[in-house]
Amino acid sequence: MTAHRAPGRRRVLFIAETVTLAHLARPLVLARALDPARYEVCLACDPRYNHLIGEVPFALRPISSIPGERFLRSLAKGSPLYDVPTLERYVEEDRTVLEEFQPELVVGDFRLSLSVSAKLAGIPYATVTNAYWSPYARPRYTVPDLPVVRLFGVKTAQALFDLARPVAFAVHAAPLNRLRRAHGLPSLGLDLRRTYTCADHTLYADIPELVPTYRLPAHHHYIGPVLWSPQNERPAWWEAVKENKRTVYVTLGSSGPGALLPAVLEALAGLPVTVIAATAGRPLPARLPANAHVAAFLPGTEAAARSSLVVCNGGSLTAYQALAAGVPVLGLPVNLDQYLNMSYVATTGAGALLRSDQARAEAIRRAAERLLDAPAFTARARDLAQAIRRRDAAASFARLVEGWLPEGVPVS
């Protein structure tokens, strides 16, 4: 990070909690949305995914995030994602970066510590999140792939989850509340959703046509889905994939059920489709069906656009890539975030949810055939594609920042 300050430019700092690729992708796209002639931008993130970022027209500043494996283990067990010592370390690191860069606005993606560090620094804070985590949304909470499902089955586990969820949300919210009290800030209460959305400006990377909310406060805004693909070379087979067959794009993502990829490829092997698949950096399967082409990473927006179906972990990043292309989604979710997103996609009629703990090859094949053969799914996805085109996230974000930081002499 350079200490030089270009005169007249407003300073905006982005901080990404890089536990998954999605939480880096959104700040990366939004940082690019700001005119470099008017804004001096810095993106602080753990460098673990820097090889996928490519060239950027702003400074990158390394910070630390907990290992992705630790994050995913906590999700799998249903235990709190952060403890107080971890959040305290984050606050210390946040405050160092804030002091170095001296921004007039800080934008975070799942960097929960910013509700403390930005407040202590007196800097306006905007958080990027999903509307299904809003206290003003009315989602259906499906029990994710927790040990209780394996012990008691889905039906009983769902009943237990419905009873335990408010207590679980309070337990997950407790570390941040303890941290806030230690710094003289009020508790956010027992609802986990408030810890995910607490900011001076709350930005939903969604469209209300898919994830509606009710009676939003004035400082909550829909900006639209943030679409991003990694900057990597196309595989050798990319241009050679046949265009005369329906194509299915498969990616289970950095936080998805990667072990299911062989089952998905097996399920699609007997269908008259071409499969293009990304492993998100995991090892390639030992055996590939004749109709499958696999790489570590693929340009997701392009892959979705050339496909008739997208099979993914149900996360919002890939689901919106599909919907923006008017392509239905088969989601194989694992964690609650993915179940929440896919419940809206399925309810809207633009895809289907298949529990990853029940996703055997035959079940995946039946679900894929249904989505490919029933035109209503594609028609509904195309309706959502039109809504997505009406709400450009980068432009929406840039307009909001212009309102928060009007032209004038920057704060020194």
QUIFEN-V971030 format. One record per backbone hydrogen bond with DSSP energy under -0.5 kcal/mol. CO is the residue of the C=O (numbers start at 1). NH is the residue of the N-H. E is the energy in kcal/mol with one decimal. If there is no record, write none. Layout:
# QUIFEN-V971030
CO/NH/E, CO/NH/E
This chain:
# QUIFEN-V971030
4/6/-0.5, 6/9/-1.3, 10/12/-0.5, 10/40/-3.1, 11/104/-2.9, 11/105/-0.9, 12/42/-1.7, 13/107/-3.1, 14/44/-3.4, 15/109/-1.7, 16/18/-1.0, 17/19/-1.7, 17/20/-0.6, 20/24/-0.5, 21/24/-1.1, 21/25/-2.4, 22/26/-1.8, 24/28/-2.0, 25/29/-2.2, 26/30/-2.5, 27/31/-2.7, 28/32/-1.5, 29/33/-0.9, 31/34/-1.0, 35/38/-1.9, 35/39/-2.2, 38/10/-2.4, 39/41/-0.6, 40/12/-2.4, 41/59/-1.5, 42/14/-3.0, 42/44/-0.5, 43/45/-0.5, 43/61/-2.6, 44/16/-2.4, 45/63/-1.1, 46/49/-0.7, 47/50/-1.9, 49/52/-2.2, 50/53/-1.2, 50/54/-0.8, 52/231/-2.7, 59/43/-2.7, 61/45/-1.8, 67/71/-2.1, 68/72/-2.6, 69/73/-2.2, 70/74/-2.2, 71/75/-2.1, 72/76/-2.5, 73/77/-1.8, 74/78/-1.3, 74/79/-1.8, 83/87/-2.2, 84/88/-2.7, 85/89/-2.2, 86/90/-2.2, 87/91/-2.4, 88/92/-2.2, 89/93/-2.4, 90/94/-3.4, 91/95/-2.7, 92/96/-1.6, 93/97/-2.1, 94/98/-2.8, 95/99/-2.2, 96/100/-2.2, 97/101/-2.7, 98/102/-2.3, 104/124/-0.5, 105/13/-2.6, 106/126/-2.7, 107/15/-2.8, 108/128/-2.6, 109/17/-1.9, 110/112/-1.3, 111/114/-2.2, 112/115/-1.5, 113/116/-1.8, 113/117/-2.5, 114/118/-1.6, 114/119/-0.6, 116/120/-2.7, 117/121/-1.7, 118/122/-0.7, 118/123/-2.4, 119/122/-0.8, 124/106/-2.3, 125/200/-1.4, 125/201/-1.7, 126/108/-2.7, 127/129/-0.5, 127/203/-3.1, 129/205/-2.8, 130/133/-1.9, 131/134/-1.7, 134/137/-1.6, 136/214/-2.4, 139/141/-0.6, 140/142/-1.0, 144/146/-2.4, 146/149/-1.6, 146/150/-0.9, 147/151/-1.7, 148/152/-2.4, 149/153/-2.3, 153/157/-2.3, 154/158/-2.8, 155/159/-1.7, 156/160/-2.4, 157/161/-2.7, 158/162/-2.5, 159/163/-1.5, 160/164/-2.5, 161/165/-2.4, 164/168/-2.9, 165/169/-3.2, 166/170/-1.8, 167/171/-2.3, 168/172/-2.6, 169/173/-1.9, 170/174/-1.2, 171/175/-0.6, 173/177/-1.9, 174/178/-2.7, 175/179/-2.2, 176/180/-2.7, 177/181/-2.4, 178/182/-2.1, 179/183/-1.1, 180/183/-0.7, 180/185/-3.2, 181/184/-1.7, 190/192/-0.7, 191/194/-1.7, 191/195/-0.8, 192/195/-0.7, 192/196/-1.4, 193/197/-0.9, 194/198/-1.2, 197/199/-0.5, 201/127/-2.4, 201/203/-0.6, 202/204/-0.5, 202/221/-3.0, 203/129/-2.8, 203/205/-0.6, 204/206/-1.8, 204/223/-2.7, 204/224/-1.2, 206/224/-1.0, 207/210/-1.5, 207/211/-2.5, 210/212/-0.6, 217/220/-1.7, 219/202/-2.5, 221/204/-3.4, 225/227/-0.8, 225/393/-0.6, 230/232/-1.3, 235/238/-1.8, 237/240/-0.6, 237/241/-0.9, 238/241/-0.7, 246/274/-2.9, 247/308/-3.4, 247/309/-1.0, 248/250/-0.5, 248/276/-2.4, 249/311/-3.0, 250/278/-2.4, 251/313/-0.6, 253/256/-0.7, 256/258/-2.1, 257/260/-2.5, 258/261/-1.7, 260/264/-2.4, 261/265/-2.8, 262/266/-2.5, 263/267/-2.4, 264/268/-1.8, 265/269/-0.9, 266/269/-0.5, 266/270/-0.6, 268/271/-1.4, 271/273/-2.4, 272/246/-0.7, 274/248/-2.8, 275/293/-2.2, 276/250/-2.6, 277/295/-2.2, 278/252/-0.7, 279/282/-1.4, 289/292/-1.7, 291/275/-3.1, 293/277/-2.9, 295/279/-1.9, 296/280/-1.8, 296/281/-1.0, 298/300/-1.2, 299/303/-2.9, 300/304/-2.7, 301/305/-1.8, 302/306/-1.5, 304/307/-1.6, 308/328/-0.5, 309/249/-2.4, 310/312/-0.5, 310/330/-2.8, 311/251/-2.5, 312/332/-2.5, 315/319/-2.2, 316/320/-2.5, 317/321/-1.2, 318/322/-2.1, 319/323/-2.6, 320/324/-2.7, 321/325/-0.9, 322/325/-0.8, 322/327/-2.5, 323/326/-1.5, 328/310/-1.9, 329/331/-0.6, 329/352/-2.4, 330/312/-2.2, 331/354/-2.7, 333/356/-1.4, 334/145/-2.3, 335/339/-2.2, 336/340/-2.9, 337/341/-2.2, 338/342/-2.6, 339/343/-2.1, 340/344/-1.3, 341/345/-1.8, 342/346/-2.9, 343/347/-2.2, 344/348/-2.1, 345/349/-0.6, 345/350/-2.0, 346/349/-1.0, 350/329/-1.5, 352/331/-2.6, 355/358/-1.6, 356/359/-0.9, 358/360/-1.8, 360/364/-2.5, 361/365/-2.5, 362/366/-2.3, 363/367/-2.2, 364/368/-2.6, 365/369/-2.7, 366/370/-2.2, 367/371/-2.1, 368/372/-2.4, 369/373/-2.4, 370/374/-1.7, 373/375/-0.7, 374/377/-1.3, 374/378/-0.7, 375/379/-2.6, 376/380/-2.3, 377/381/-2.2, 378/382/-2.4, 379/383/-1.7, 380/384/-2.0, 381/385/-2.0, 382/386/-1.7, 383/387/-1.5, 384/388/-2.5, 385/389/-2.2, 386/390/-1.1, 388/391/-1.4, 391/393/-0.5, 392/396/-2.7, 393/397/-2.8, 394/398/-2.4, 395/399/-2.2, 396/400/-1.9, 397/401/-2.6, 398/402/-2.0, 399/403/-1.5, 400/404/-2.1, 401/405/-3.1
